[in-house]
């Protein structure tokens, strides 16, 4: 219900948080006495993810089309920059560091925005193939549960191979937990956001076993 000025203000606040995230990457490496201003900390609600939620809304409703070549080029540049920056930072401090790949502000958010627009402009159409993949309806639930698992098992700086392996195991565990939750009527909607009558036809254990049997028959 905001007017144009209200939307402009929100976009300015989002831009401020994201630009600060980019500045923060270099400030941590260059400034010995580093402290984040309180005003920025106040804007980074929900761990900094609130601006990305709002940004997703604006990108989803954006009508202007961005040339795919520009989006792909920016995506590749940012991916390379984040990867090289992460490597440099890890070597510098002697432990795996994620300051270049913050999911709440900075380069990673811009990268995600480019990938989102690429998908929106080229893949935003009904896909029968995706409807048949049992894990697709659970993506939002998996995203929530994987964060909870990371929080519960967090044990400090880890090596890169360990991070890759732990991520893969986390994904598998999140999928199994999500499918189990959506297979229990009383827990399905509160924990997954999916109505049980939909889950039992698409992504519950019962639906998966039923589809497997139908394919084998």
N, C-alpha and C positions, 0 to 999 in steps of 0.2 A: 504493500500500500504506500510505499515511499514515492515521493516525487523525484524528478531528475536530479535535483541537488542532493537529496538523501542518498541516492544510488552513487553519485559521484563521491560523496564523503566516504561511503563504505569502500569503494574502490581505492580511494586515496589511502585509507587505513590499511587495506590489504597490501598495497604497494609498499607502504612504509615498513610493514613487518617483513616482507620478502626482501626488500633492499637492505634492511638491517641484517637479515640473515646472511646475505652475500658479504656485507662489510665485516660481519662477525668472523667469517672464515679467515680473513686476512688479519684482523685485529688480534685474534688468539695467537697467531704465529708471530706477529711483529711487536705487540705491546706487552711489556712485562707486567705492568700494573693494570690488569684488565677487569673491568666491572661493567655489567650491562645496565643501562639507564632504567630506572624504575618505570618510566612511562612505557617503554617497550615491553617490559615484563607484564605490565597491566594489559597491554593489547594482545599478548600471546595467551589468550584464554584456551582452556582445554589442552594445555601443553603446546600451544602454538597452532593446533590443528583447526581451530574455529575459522581463521581466515581462509584456509584451504577448502573448508566446507562451503563457505560463501562464494569463493572463487569458482568452485565447481558449478554452483547455481548459475553464475553469470556466463560461464563458458557453455553450459548446456542450453542456455537461452539465446546465445549469440547467433545472429542471423548472417552476419558478414562472413564470407568464406575466405580463408587464408590459403594461399597457394601451397600445394602439397610439397613442392620443392623446397620452399622456405622452411616449412615445419620439419621436414626430414633433415635438412642441413643443420638447423639449430639443434635438433635432437642428437645427431651424431657428434657435433662439436661439444655439447654439454656432457654427453656420456663419456667422451674421451677426457674432457677436463676433470670431471668428477673422479674417474678411475685413476688418472695420473696424479691428481691432487691427493686422493686417498693413499696412494702408494707413497708419495713424497712425505705426507704427514706421518704415516705409519713408520717409515724409516727414520724420520726425524726424532720421534719420541720413543721408538723402540717397542711400540705396542699398536695393535690395530685401532685406528681412530676413524670416527664417522662424521667429523665436523663438516667435510665437503658434501656429505650425502644426507644432510638433515631433511627429514620428511615434513617438517613443519614450516620451514622457511629457507629461501635461498635457491641454489641451482637446481636442486632436486624437484622443487615445486614447479619451476619453469619447464623442466624436462617432462614432468608428468602432465602439465598443461598442453604441451606440444603433442604428446602421445594421445591424450584425450581428444584433441581436435582432429588428429589424423583418423582415429577410430570413428569419431562422430561424423566426419565428412565423407568417409568411404565405407564404413561398415555398419552404419546405423540403419539396419534393415532386418526384417524377420529372418531368422536362420534356423531351419529345421534341424540341422546337424547339432547345433548347440543345445537345442531343447532336449536332445536325446542323451546328453552328457549329464550324468547324475549329480556331479559336483557343482555345476553352474548355478543352480538356485541357492547354493550354500556359500557363495563367494563372500557375501557380507558377514556371515557368521564365522567363516574361517578367518577373516581379517580380524575380527574381534578376539576370537579364541587364541590365535597365534600370539597376539600381544600379551594376553594373560599368561600364557606359557612362558614367554620371554621374561615377564616380570617375576614369575615364581622361580625360574631357574637361573636368573641373572647371577653370574659369578665373576664379574669384572672383565678386564681386558683379555681377549682371546686371540689365538692365531687365526690367520685367514682360512686354512684348511678346516679348522674346527668350526668356524663360522658357517662355511658352506655346508658341511655335514649336518650341523645342528639345525640349519635352516630347512634342509630337506626332511629331516626327521620331524621337525616342528610342523611342517606342512602336512605330512602324513598323519601325525597325531591329531592335528586340528580337523582334518577331514573326517577321521574316524569318530572323534568326539561330536562333531556337528551332525553327522549322519545318525549317531545314536540318540542325540537329543531330539532330533526331528522325528524319530521313530516312536517317541513316547508322547501320547496325547497331551498329558498334563504339562509337559515341559517344552513341547514343540514351539508354540507361539511366543511364550515369555523369553526363551533363550535364542530363538532363531529369527523371529519376525515373520515366519512362514505359517500359514494356517495348516493345521494337521490334515485337513481334507485335501489340500494341494500337495503337501509333502508325501503323503502315502501313495500318491500317483506319480511322483516325479523323483524324489531324492531320498526317501527313507530306505532303510535296509530291506523292507518288504518289497518296495518298488524295484530296487536293484536286483534282488534275487528273482523276482518275477520276470523282469526283462531278460536276465541271463538265461533263464529256463526257456523263454520263448525263442531266443536266438538259437539255442542248441536244438530245439525241436524242429 
